[in-house]
Amino acid sequence: MGVLHRLVSFLRAQGRVGNEARVARITGYDAGSGLERDYLTPKDCRSATRKSGHLAFEITEPGFYEYRAFGTFKMPAMKLAEIGGVSGFVRVDDRGSRDVTEAQVVRYFRDAAARQGLGAS
């Protein structure tokens, strides 16, 4: 399958933001431990010092994804450093991607578990 969506974290503020960027596909929900995740491996395009460059995550399967600690050009570097990077959730399918909230993701997987009779609450 081809790439449905690409998330790129640019290193900002001398590499303090973006080096810890990660993307995880949400695979389920457990009432005891919360959202279950499968982490993607990025394409690493960072310098040897890890103070410049980027990490690129290619999403090839439809679903819900969480991204954390991203560096972006949409926000000033020092503000990103203060807040530890940009984080959030996205739903990806063959029609594109759209932002969703964590509550929407949890509700989706709780409802799916209830329909399957798994009893997650």
N, C-alpha and C positions, 0 to 999 in steps of 0.2 A: 504494500500500500504506500502511496506517496505521502508527502508531508502535508498535513492539514493546517498546521499552525506552527509558527516559529517564535519562541520567546528568547530574547537576547538581553543579557545583563552586561552593561558596560561598567568597567571599573571606574570609580569616581573617588575623589578626595584621597589621592595618593594610594589607591588600592584598598582603602578601608571599607569601601562599599562595593559589593559585587563579587568579591572573592568567595564569599560564603553563599552565593546564590544557589538555589535548588528549585527543582520542579518535581512534583509528585502527582501521579495519577491516583485519584481517589478510587479505591476498589470496593469499599463497603463501609459499614458502620457497626460498631460493637458498643452496646450500652455501657460496658465497663471501661473500655479503653478509648472510645470515640472513633474518629475517622481512621480507616485503615488506608495505608498509602503504599505505592510502589514507585520508588524514586527513579527518575530518568538519568541517564549518563549524558553529560553535555559534551559538545565539541569544544575543546579547550584552545582558545586563541589568545592566551595571556603571555606577557613577556616573562623572561626568566625570573625577574624580580617580583612578578605578580602585582606590579603597580600600574600597569596599563594593559589594554586589550579588552577581551570580552569572553563570555561563556555563552554558547548557543545551544538551546534545547529544541529539538525537533519532535513535534507531536504527530504521530502517525495513526493513532487510534482515537475514535470519538470517545468522549467522556468528560468527566469533571477533573480539573487539575488545580493544584494549589501551587503558587509561586511565592518564594520568600527571599528576602534580603537582596532584592534586585537594585542595581544601579541603573539609572535612566537619564537621558538627556532632557527629559521634561521637567526636572526639578534641579535646583542648584545643588552642587556637590556638598556643600557644608550642611545644608538642610537634610540631605540624604544621610550624611554621616551622623547627624543628631538623632535621627529616628531609626537608624539601622537598616535603611533601604525600604523599597516599596514591596508590599506583600498583598496577596489577594487570591481570589478564586476566579476561574474562567471555565465556561462550558464550551467544548469544541465539537463540531460535527461537520458534515459535508457542506453545510450552508455557511460556515465561518465560525467565528468565536464571539462570545459575549461575556461580559463581566457578570458574576453572580455573587451572592453573599454566602458566608459560611452557613448561616441558618437555612438557606435554600438547599445547599448540598446535603446537610444533615437530614432535612425533611425528606428529600428525594430518596436517600438510602434507607431511612427508617420506614418510609412507605413501601419501598421495594421489599424489605425484609418482612413487613407485615403481610403483604400480598403472597409471599412465599411461605408464610406460616412459621417464620423463624423467631418471631417474638422479640425482636430488638426493640427497646423502648428508650 
